[in-house]
Amino acid sequence: MIFFISDFVGRELILFIIKKFKKDIKIVVVDTKDKLTIAFLKKNLQKSKIIIWDNNNNSKAIKELEKIKPEKIFLLWWPYILNKRILIIPKYETINIHPSYLPFYKGKDPNFWALINNGPYGVSIHKVTSKIDSGDILFRKKITNIDFSYDAKKLYELNKKKIIILFKNSYKILRKNEITKGIPNKIVGRTNKRKNMIKKAKLDLKKYYKGENIINLLRAKNFKPHEGIIFKKNKKEFSININIKLIKSN
């Protein structure tokens, strides 16, 4: 197998595979910007099993991967859209993890849109096709009991924990040398781009908002230390971050 990994989730999952299924690993691909993960891999894997990926100059890395001919490719919190040349490399399939309850909220910033719309919340594992987050759904887990105390950061951290659990529980099936059976990934709404979130995350002071909608908008972009919801007044631009917590539950 080839594993593309990134960030905390990628490190946790590849460590799980190293401990339980080390023979599965042919190559681990890591982003050149992800210094923490590079250092982690050098401590836990042979150098020959690591490929450093530069998303702006990856032709050499792709050629190396094409020589390997793996059964499957796994994308574990990978931040980039893969070149179509890579999708045809594995014998069976390429599999991705996604922090939304597919088919809802494909593309960028799924937590933002889930909070804006009051759910559904969850995490998914799906096949990769040429269309973003649109391959068959292999496993998914709905997350319930998300109340108004959850902002973007709190939901993001919860999703990371849930996707780690889902992948670990599913990997024995996913690793089999066969095509994994899934369910169709229906078209529900659009596949979001970052520009969609940026446009939505602006407060229009001349517009009327329902109380619940304004709370959802504020918490959906509340990810400290990053900027929150933006608004303009008198040719000045402001950012709003909030503190929201549960103080009583009947």
C-alpha positions as a printed Julia matrix, in Angstrom:
250×3 Matrix{Float64}:
   0.0    0.0     0.0
   0.94   3.64   -0.46
  -0.12   6.08    2.25
  -0.31   9.85    1.78
  -0.34  11.35    5.27
  -0.54  14.77    6.87
  -0.88  16.42   10.26
  -1.91  14.79   13.56
  -4.52  12.47   12.04
  -2.09  11.14    9.43
   0.57  10.51   12.09
  -1.85   8.71   14.41
  -3.11   6.45   11.63
   0.26   5.58   10.13
   1.55   4.79   13.65
  -1.41   2.43   14.05
  -0.49   0.74   10.75
   3.2    0.55   11.67
   2.3   -1.21   14.93
  -0.37  -3.56   13.56
   0.17  -3.94    9.8
   3.72  -2.8     9.06
   4.09  -5.18    6.09
   1.3   -3.25    4.33
   3.54  -0.21    3.94
   5.38   0.11    0.66
   5.72   3.9     0.69
   4.54   6.78    2.86
   4.22  10.15    1.14
   4.48  13.33    3.22
   4.22  17.0     2.28
   7.52  18.88    2.23
   5.91  21.64    4.37
   4.9   19.19    7.12
   8.17  19.18    9.07
   6.68  17.59   12.18
   5.39  14.58   10.23
   8.67  14.24    8.31
  10.58  14.08   11.6
   8.04  11.57   12.96
   8.44   9.29    9.92
  12.23   9.37   10.05
  12.03   8.04   13.62
   9.55   5.29   12.8
  10.27   4.13    9.22
  13.15   3.27    6.94
  14.26   6.22    4.84
  13.66   4.18    1.67
   9.94   4.01    2.49
   9.47   7.8     2.68
   8.79  10.14   -0.24
   8.8   13.9     0.36
   6.07  15.55   -1.7
   6.33  19.06   -3.17
   2.9   19.9    -4.56
   4.43  22.46   -6.93
   7.04  20.08   -8.3
   5.93  16.46   -7.98
   6.7   14.85  -11.35
   9.68  12.93   -9.94
   7.63  11.66   -6.99
   4.84  10.51   -9.32
   7.31   8.54  -11.43
   8.59   6.8    -8.29
   5.05   5.89   -7.24
   4.23   4.54  -10.7
   7.08   2.03  -10.37
   5.68   0.59   -7.13
   2.31  -0.65   -8.44
   0.52  -0.89   -5.06
  -2.75  -2.68   -4.43
  -4.29   0.45   -2.9
  -3.55   4.07   -2.04
  -4.81   5.66    1.18
  -5.14   9.4     1.72
  -4.96  10.08    5.43
  -5.82  13.74    6.03
  -4.06  14.63    2.74
  -4.56  18.34    1.89
  -4.18  18.25   -1.9
  -6.24  17.03   -4.86
  -4.33  14.18   -6.49
  -3.08  14.2   -10.06
  -5.16  11.86  -12.25
  -1.96   9.94  -13.02
  -1.89   8.82   -9.39
  -5.49   7.63   -9.34
  -4.73   4.96  -11.96
  -1.62   3.66  -10.17
  -3.2    1.23   -7.65
  -4.45  -2.16   -8.74
  -7.76  -1.78   -6.89
  -8.61   1.69   -5.6
  -7.66   4.9    -3.83
  -9.39   5.59   -0.52
  -9.8    8.9     1.31
 -11.01  10.0     4.74
 -13.26  13.07    4.87
 -14.52  15.06    7.89
 -18.2   15.19    6.95
 -21.14  12.81    6.84
 -21.13  12.16    3.11
 -22.84  12.85    0.78
 -23.21  16.14    2.69
 -20.56  18.89    2.54
 -18.13  17.7    -0.09
 -15.05  19.78   -0.74
 -13.51  22.46    1.45
 -14.53  23.57    4.95
 -17.14  20.89    5.73
 -17.3   21.83    9.41
 -18.22  25.42    8.51
 -21.14  24.3     6.36
 -22.33  21.68    8.85
 -22.53  24.32   11.59
 -24.21  26.84    9.29
 -26.91  24.29    8.45
 -27.22  22.56   11.85
 -25.82  19.31   10.48
 -25.78  16.54    9.67
 -22.45  15.97   11.38
 -20.09  13.06   10.93
 -17.03  11.54    9.26
 -16.65   9.29    6.22
 -14.32   6.99    4.3
 -14.86   6.91    0.55
 -13.32   5.89   -2.75
 -11.52   8.57   -4.72
 -12.65   9.46   -8.24
 -11.94  12.38  -10.54
 -14.78  14.28   -8.84
 -13.99  15.65   -5.38
 -15.33  13.55   -2.47
 -17.77  11.81   -4.81
 -16.64   8.17   -4.89
 -18.65   5.39   -3.26
 -19.03   5.71    0.52
 -17.32   2.78    2.25
 -17.83   3.67    5.91
 -19.33   6.63    7.72
 -20.27   7.59   11.26
 -22.88  10.16   12.2
 -22.03  12.43   15.14
 -24.95  13.43   17.35
 -25.48  15.72   20.33
 -23.8   18.72   18.7
 -25.23  21.71   20.59
 -24.53  25.45   20.39
 -21.38  25.09   22.51
 -19.65  23.63   19.45
 -17.8   26.12   17.3
 -15.59  25.37   14.28
 -12.54  24.51   16.37
 -14.35  22.23   18.82
 -16.11  20.37   16.01
 -12.83  20.06   14.07
 -11.11  18.46   17.07
 -14.02  16.07   17.6
 -14.01  15.09   13.93
 -10.31  14.24   14.1
 -10.94  11.84   16.98
 -13.94  10.26   15.25
 -12.18   9.75   11.9
  -9.24   8.07   13.65
 -11.61   5.64   15.38
 -13.58   4.97   12.19
 -10.47   4.23   10.14
  -8.93   1.96   12.77
 -12.16  -0.01   13.04
 -12.47  -0.31    9.26
  -8.91  -0.94    8.15
  -9.03  -4.76    8.29
 -11.7   -4.62    5.61
 -10.15  -1.74    3.65
  -6.75  -3.45    3.4
  -8.04  -6.56    1.64
  -6.68  -7.18   -1.86
 -10.0   -6.6    -3.54
 -12.32  -3.78   -4.53
 -14.18  -2.59   -1.45
 -17.95  -2.52   -1.75
 -19.62   0.77   -0.94
 -22.83   2.72   -1.41
 -23.42   5.4    -4.05
 -22.35   8.91   -3.05
 -25.41  10.92   -4.05
 -25.35  14.53   -5.19
 -26.49  16.68   -2.26
 -25.84  20.39   -2.75
 -22.61  21.69   -4.26
 -18.99  20.71   -3.77
 -17.65  23.64   -1.78
 -14.56  25.67   -2.56
 -12.72  27.96   -0.15
 -14.16  31.03   -1.91
 -17.69  29.86   -0.99
 -16.82  29.97    2.7
 -15.05  33.34    2.43
 -18.12  34.86    0.75
 -20.5   33.39    3.33
 -18.33  34.4     6.32
 -19.11  38.11    5.96
 -21.69  39.88    8.07
 -23.87  42.38    6.25
 -24.86  45.06    8.76
 -27.8   46.1     6.57
 -29.23  42.58    6.44
 -31.75  41.03    8.85
 -30.67  37.69   10.38
 -32.71  35.29   12.49
 -31.19  34.75   15.93
 -30.23  31.11   15.36
 -28.75  31.89   11.94
 -26.46  34.61   13.3
 -25.27  32.32   16.12
 -24.54  29.56   13.59
 -22.64  31.97   11.37
 -20.51  33.23   14.27
 -19.64  29.79   15.63
 -19.03  28.29   12.17
 -16.11  30.69   11.65
 -14.92  30.71   15.26
 -11.52  29.0    15.11
  -9.11  30.93   17.29
  -6.5   32.28   16.69
  -7.79  32.66   13.1
 -10.08  35.51   12.1
 -13.77  35.03   12.68
 -16.71  36.53   10.82
 -15.81  39.74    8.96
 -17.87  42.92    8.75
 -17.2   46.44    7.44
 -18.23  49.81    8.83
 -17.07  53.29    7.85
 -14.46  51.89    5.46
 -12.96  49.78    8.26
 -12.95  45.98    8.43
 -13.52  44.07   11.68
 -13.36  40.43   12.77
 -15.59  38.81   15.39
 -14.54  35.89   17.58
 -16.84  34.65   20.32
 -16.82  32.59   23.5
 -19.77  30.24   23.73
 -20.34  27.65   26.43
 -23.09  25.54   27.92
 -24.09  26.95   31.33
 -27.19  24.88   32.09
 -28.82  21.71   30.82
 -32.32  20.73   31.98
